[in-house]
């Protein structure tokens, strides 16, 4: 009896393997790892205390020191080491970015899934409120809210979350509305499944890829918004370093000492670009309609 050869069929690569095939995604992950590593190990990497005003950190004329020597990125107008402040400022930007984006995702997902599943008057009220929030310019609304409360790290995170949840809610609402009309959901209702089981066992798992993508892309938005609020003076307040208030504190020396604006600005750009690159790659990897393009 002859054996019948069965051709080997390799399993399709998983999401992580397909993500790592994308050079831009890998580059973005490396940038994120660089920033996160710098923030975590700032006490070990930073050459100076970020709050320390160094006597040799200013020139004889009282101007900031240019990059070089003991100060790789120069000093600010108070003689503080700019590299140390940028490293510690990464902590502030990352904490606010993750915290604010997490709250925005939670609010947006709850509003979107509730409106999309129940629809009727509940969905109408929630979506009309979402449309109302989208009608206000996010930056202007954030400035107004930040001006009402005493600025702090947690207040800034809350303010950013309150203006950033609407896009997530709209996307989640659209997908939930589509899922709620599928045959398998109708079958679950026929079998007597409760609302909680349908939402958490059948609808929410289908929304996880969308939530992951929007969560990754949203961090870049929150980092930029935090930097803008801090630059305008209604975000994280000095002496706590954040990339936005470093630019705010040193903007008057922009022409004489451009490195004071360039380096923190480059850090903001690098982190926002990194999360956008990873978010775009995750969207392509997790979208079933695009899997054949890998």
WOZI-V378453 format. One record per residue. N is the residue number from 0. OMEGA is omega in whole degrees, -180 to 180 (999 if undefined). Layout:
{{N,OMEGA} {N,OMEGA}}
//
This chain:
{{0,-176} {1,177} {2,178} {3,-179} {4,178} {5,-179} {6,178} {7,178} {8,-179} {9,177} {10,178} {11,-179} {12,179} {13,-179} {14,-179} {15,180} {16,180} {17,177} {18,-178} {19,175} {20,-175} {21,-174} {22,-180} {23,178} {24,178} {25,177} {26,178} {27,178} {28,178} {29,178} {30,179} {31,179} {32,179} {33,-179} {34,-180} {35,178} {36,178} {37,179} {38,-178} {39,-175} {40,180} {41,179} {42,-180} {43,-175} {44,-175} {45,-178} {46,-178} {47,170} {48,-177} {49,180} {50,-175} {51,175} {52,-174} {53,-179} {54,179} {55,-179} {56,178} {57,177} {58,179} {59,179} {60,180} {61,180} {62,178} {63,178} {64,177} {65,179} {66,178} {67,178} {68,-178} {69,-178} {70,-174} {71,179} {72,179} {73,178} {74,178} {75,-173} {76,176} {77,179} {78,179} {79,-178} {80,-175} {81,179} {82,180} {83,-180} {84,178} {85,179} {86,179} {87,176} {88,176} {89,177} {90,-179} {91,-178} {92,-179} {93,179} {94,179} {95,-180} {96,-179} {97,-177} {98,-179} {99,-179} {100,177} {101,178} {102,179} {103,178} {104,-179} {105,-180} {106,-178} {107,180} {108,180} {109,180} {110,-176} {111,-177} {112,178} {113,-179} {114,-177} {115,-178} {116,-176} {117,-180} {118,-180} {119,-177} {120,178} {121,179} {122,-179} {123,-179} {124,-178} {125,-179} {126,176} {127,176} {128,177} {129,178} {130,178} {131,179} {132,179} {133,-179} {134,180} {135,173} {136,-174} {137,-178} {138,-180} {139,179} {140,179} {141,179} {142,180} {143,-180} {144,-180} {145,-180} {146,-179} {147,-176} {148,175} {149,-175} {150,173} {151,-178} {152,-177} {153,179} {154,179} {155,178} {156,180} {157,-180} {158,180} {159,179} {160,-177} {161,179} {162,-174} {163,-175} {164,-169} {165,-180} {166,178} {167,-179} {168,-179} {169,180} {170,-180} {171,178} {172,-179} {173,-179} {174,180} {175,178} {176,178} {177,-179} {178,-177} {179,-180} {180,-179} {181,-177} {182,-177} {183,176} {184,176} {185,178} {186,178} {187,178} {188,180} {189,180} {190,175} {191,179} {192,180} {193,-179} {194,-179} {195,180} {196,-179} {197,-177} {198,-171} {199,-178} {200,-173} {201,-177} {202,-176} {203,178} {204,177} {205,-178} {206,-176} {207,178} {208,179} {209,180} {210,179} {211,-179} {212,-179} {213,176} {214,179} {215,179} {216,-176} {217,-180} {218,179} {219,179} {220,-179} {221,177} {222,179} {223,-179} {224,177} {225,179} {226,179} {227,179} {228,179} {229,178} {230,-179} {231,176} {232,-180} {233,179} {234,178} {235,-173} {236,173} {237,10} {238,178} {239,-176} {240,168} {241,-175} {242,-180} {243,-178} {244,171} {245,177} {246,-179} {247,-177} {248,-171} {249,-175} {250,-180} {251,-180} {252,-173} {253,-177} {254,-178} {255,-178} {256,-175} {257,-179} {258,-179} {259,178} {260,-175} {261,-174} {262,176} {263,176} {264,177} {265,178} {266,178} {267,180} {268,-178} {269,-178} {270,179} {271,178} {272,-178} {273,-179} {274,176} {275,178} {276,-180} {277,180} {278,177} {279,179} {280,178} {281,178} {282,179} {283,-178} {284,-174} {285,179} {286,-178} {287,-178} {288,-177} {289,-175} {290,-180} {291,-178} {292,-179} {293,999}}
//
